[in-house]
Amino acid sequence: MNFDVVLDNRDFLLDGLRVTVFISALAIVISLAIGLLVGGVRAYGPRPLAAVAAVYVDVVRSIPFLVILMWLFFAPPIMLGVGLSPLWTAVAALAVHEGAYFAEIFRAGLLSVRAGQTQAGLAMGMTKMLVIRRIVVPQATIRMLPPLATYCGAIVQKSAVTSVIAVEEMTRQAQLLTSVTYRPFEIFTSVMVVYAVIVYSLIWAVEAVYKRLAPRGAS
């Protein structure tokens, strides 16, 4: 074993790491927005919109991420004559796919707050939206933290799949470096450790916050 190959090419791998972090962070933000919107519609929206939201969630969760990624990469240029770059295709695919999972987390979290609290807020003269914003959402957010952290970690992991459309993220850079140096063990061992540190740190940080706030979401 000789990890000098990793140290000597650290700038090349770090460029891939920056892309991985960028794709993951942006996809997480967009996925959360999609999840909040779709989950809120499923929990409190009118029945027709809730039905449309349910179709999106069920259909997207039935399709492998790789298939969605490849479809978004190849289909728009064929149908419309224009398409996204590999990087933005990766962000869009991650956001669309994980947004469906986040939507179910948000829906379950919102509906987990006891109906009696909503009724009490309405009895005090609060509007439904005010009850949702001030009573339901704060408690639901705390309860949703552990599963949200897990799926945010999954986005970081799935970003590696985007290497198949030549996104220059960390796994892609590792593949290219391996093809030149023929040192797959050292390179992918290092990449594996980096992924583990990123995902573990993310989940650990959210879990630490959850432990501090858990009592406030237990009512």
C-alpha positions as CSV (number, residue, x, y, z in Angstrom):
1,M,0.0,0.0,0.0
2,N,1.2,3.4,-0.9
3,F,-1.0,6.4,-0.2
4,D,1.5,8.8,-1.7
5,V,-0.6,8.7,-4.9
6,V,-3.5,10.3,-3.0
7,L,-1.3,12.9,-1.4
8,D,0.4,13.8,-4.7
9,N,-3.0,14.2,-6.4
10,R,-4.9,15.7,-3.5
11,D,-5.8,18.9,-5.4
12,F,-7.4,16.8,-8.2
13,L,-9.5,14.9,-5.7
14,L,-10.3,18.1,-3.7
15,D,-11.7,19.6,-6.8
16,G,-14.1,16.6,-7.0
17,L,-14.9,17.0,-3.3
18,R,-15.9,20.6,-3.8
19,V,-18.3,19.5,-6.6
20,T,-19.7,16.8,-4.4
21,V,-20.4,19.3,-1.6
22,F,-21.9,21.8,-4.0
23,I,-24.2,19.3,-5.6
24,S,-25.2,17.7,-2.3
25,A,-25.8,21.0,-0.5
26,L,-27.9,22.5,-3.3
27,A,-29.9,19.3,-3.8
28,I,-30.6,19.1,-0.1
29,V,-32.0,22.7,-0.1
30,I,-34.2,22.1,-3.1
31,S,-35.3,18.7,-1.9
32,L,-36.4,20.3,1.4
33,A,-38.3,22.9,-0.4
34,I,-40.1,20.3,-2.6
35,G,-40.7,18.1,0.4
36,L,-42.2,20.9,2.5
37,L,-44.5,22.0,-0.4
38,V,-45.6,18.6,-1.4
39,G,-45.9,17.3,2.2
40,G,-47.9,20.3,3.2
41,V,-50.2,19.9,0.3
42,R,-50.7,16.2,1.1
43,A,-51.4,17.0,4.8
44,Y,-53.5,20.2,4.5
45,G,-54.2,20.9,0.8
46,P,-57.4,20.5,-1.1
47,R,-58.1,17.0,-2.2
48,P,-57.4,17.4,-5.9
49,L,-53.9,18.9,-5.2
50,A,-53.3,16.3,-2.6
51,A,-54.0,13.6,-5.1
52,V,-51.6,15.1,-7.6
53,A,-48.9,15.4,-4.9
54,A,-49.6,11.7,-3.9
55,V,-49.0,10.6,-7.5
56,Y,-45.7,12.5,-7.7
57,V,-44.5,10.9,-4.4
58,D,-45.6,7.3,-5.3
59,V,-44.3,7.5,-8.9
60,V,-40.9,9.0,-8.1
61,R,-40.3,6.6,-5.2
62,S,-41.0,3.7,-7.6
63,I,-38.3,4.7,-10.0
64,P,-34.5,4.1,-9.3
65,F,-32.5,7.2,-8.9
66,L,-30.1,6.2,-11.7
67,V,-33.1,5.9,-14.2
68,I,-34.3,9.4,-13.3
69,L,-30.7,10.7,-13.7
70,M,-30.3,9.2,-17.1
71,W,-33.7,10.3,-18.3
72,L,-33.1,13.9,-17.3
73,F,-29.8,13.8,-19.0
74,F,-30.9,12.3,-22.3
75,A,-34.6,13.0,-22.7
76,P,-34.7,16.9,-22.8
77,P,-32.2,17.2,-25.6
78,I,-34.1,14.6,-27.6
79,M,-37.6,16.1,-27.0
80,L,-36.7,19.8,-26.7
81,G,-33.4,20.2,-28.4
82,V,-31.8,21.6,-25.3
83,G,-30.7,20.1,-22.0
84,L,-29.0,20.8,-18.7
85,S,-25.2,20.4,-18.1
86,P,-24.2,17.2,-16.3
87,L,-23.8,19.1,-13.0
88,W,-27.2,20.8,-13.1
89,T,-28.8,17.5,-14.3
90,A,-27.3,15.9,-11.2
91,V,-28.8,18.5,-8.9
92,A,-32.2,18.3,-10.6
93,A,-32.3,14.5,-10.5
94,L,-31.3,14.4,-6.8
95,A,-33.8,17.1,-5.9
96,V,-36.7,15.5,-7.8
97,H,-36.0,12.0,-6.4
98,E,-35.2,12.9,-2.8
99,G,-38.0,15.5,-2.7
100,A,-40.5,12.7,-2.8
101,Y,-39.0,11.1,0.2
102,F,-38.8,14.4,2.1
103,A,-42.5,15.0,1.2
104,E,-43.5,11.9,3.1
105,I,-41.3,12.9,6.1
106,F,-43.0,16.3,6.2
107,R,-46.4,14.8,5.8
108,A,-45.9,12.3,8.6
109,G,-44.3,14.9,10.8
110,L,-47.2,17.4,10.4
111,L,-49.8,14.8,11.0
112,S,-48.0,13.5,14.1
113,V,-49.0,16.5,16.1
114,R,-52.1,15.8,18.1
115,A,-55.3,17.2,16.6
116,G,-56.3,18.5,20.0
117,Q,-53.6,21.1,19.8
118,T,-54.9,22.3,16.5
119,Q,-58.4,22.4,17.9
120,A,-57.3,24.3,20.9
121,G,-55.5,26.9,18.8
122,L,-58.7,27.4,16.6
123,A,-60.8,27.7,19.8
124,M,-58.5,30.6,20.9
125,G,-59.3,32.4,17.7
126,M,-56.2,31.6,15.7
127,T,-56.6,31.0,12.0
128,K,-55.7,27.6,10.6
129,M,-52.6,28.8,8.9
130,L,-51.5,30.5,12.2
131,V,-52.0,27.3,14.1
132,I,-50.0,25.4,11.6
133,R,-47.2,27.9,11.6
134,R,-46.9,28.5,15.3
135,I,-48.1,25.2,16.9
136,V,-47.8,22.4,14.4
137,V,-44.7,23.2,12.4
138,P,-42.3,23.8,15.4
139,Q,-43.1,20.5,17.0
140,A,-43.2,18.6,13.7
141,T,-39.8,20.0,12.7
142,I,-38.2,18.7,15.8
143,R,-39.7,15.2,15.3
144,M,-38.6,15.2,11.6
145,L,-34.9,15.9,12.3
146,P,-33.6,12.3,12.6
147,P,-35.2,11.0,9.3
148,L,-34.3,14.3,7.5
149,A,-30.7,13.8,8.6
150,T,-30.7,10.3,7.2
151,Y,-32.0,11.3,3.8
152,C,-29.6,14.3,3.6
153,G,-26.8,11.8,4.1
154,A,-28.4,9.7,1.4
155,I,-28.1,12.6,-1.0
156,V,-24.4,12.9,-0.3
157,Q,-24.0,9.2,-1.0
158,K,-26.2,9.2,-4.2
159,S,-24.2,12.1,-5.6
160,A,-21.5,9.5,-6.4
161,V,-23.9,7.9,-8.9
162,T,-23.8,11.1,-11.0
163,S,-20.3,10.1,-12.1
164,V,-22.1,8.0,-14.8
165,I,-23.0,11.2,-16.7
166,A,-19.4,12.6,-16.2
167,V,-20.1,15.0,-13.4
168,E,-16.6,15.8,-12.0
169,E,-17.5,15.0,-8.4
170,M,-15.2,13.0,-6.1
171,T,-16.0,9.5,-7.3
172,R,-15.6,10.5,-10.9
173,Q,-12.2,12.1,-10.1
174,A,-11.2,8.9,-8.3
175,Q,-12.1,6.8,-11.3
176,L,-10.1,9.0,-13.6
177,L,-7.1,9.0,-11.3
178,T,-7.3,5.2,-10.9
179,S,-7.2,4.8,-14.7
180,V,-3.9,6.6,-14.8
181,T,-2.2,5.4,-11.6
182,Y,-3.6,1.9,-11.3
183,R,-3.9,2.3,-7.6
184,P,-7.6,1.7,-6.9
185,F,-7.2,0.4,-3.4
186,E,-5.5,3.6,-2.0
187,I,-7.7,6.0,-4.0
188,F,-11.1,4.5,-3.2
189,T,-10.2,3.7,0.4
190,S,-9.4,7.4,0.8
191,V,-12.7,8.4,-1.0
192,M,-14.6,6.0,1.1
193,V,-13.2,7.5,4.3
194,V,-14.1,11.1,3.1
195,Y,-17.7,10.0,2.3
196,A,-18.0,8.4,5.7
197,V,-16.7,11.5,7.5
198,I,-19.1,13.8,5.7
199,V,-22.2,11.7,6.2
200,Y,-21.4,10.8,9.7
201,S,-20.6,14.4,10.7
202,L,-23.9,15.5,9.1
203,I,-26.0,12.9,10.9
204,W,-24.1,13.4,14.2
205,A,-24.7,17.2,14.1
206,V,-28.4,16.9,13.4
207,E,-28.8,14.2,16.1
208,A,-27.0,16.5,18.6
209,V,-29.5,19.2,17.8
210,Y,-32.4,16.8,18.1
211,K,-31.4,15.6,21.5
212,R,-31.4,19.1,22.8
213,L,-34.8,19.9,21.3
214,A,-36.5,16.6,21.6
215,P,-38.5,17.5,24.8
216,R,-40.1,20.5,23.0
217,G,-41.5,18.2,20.3
218,A,-42.8,15.5,22.5
219,S,-46.1,17.1,23.5
